[in-house]
Amino acid sequence: MLVITSLKLYTIEEISEILKVTTRTVYNYIKSGSLNALKMGKYWRVTEDALLEFIENAAKAAQSVQNN
C-alpha cells in the first residue's frame, strides 16, 4: 500500500516565479528533461523534490562553467 505523508506540488506559474523565468522557459526545461514534472489531466505539476534537484543541478553546472 502506498502512503503519501506530504507532497508539495507546484504549478508552472509558481515555478516560473520561484526561478524568475517565463512559463515558456519552464515548459522548455520540462520538454528537455532537465526539470521533472507530472501531467495531471491537462495541467503540469512539479514536486518539491524535482524543483530542488533542478536547482542543485543548475548550481553544479554554473560552478563547473566558472571552474573552466
Secondary structure as UniProt FT lines:
FT   STRAND          9..11
FT   HELIX           12..19
FT   HELIX           23..32
FT   STRAND          38..40
FT   TURN            41..42
FT   STRAND          43..47
FT   HELIX           48..67
//
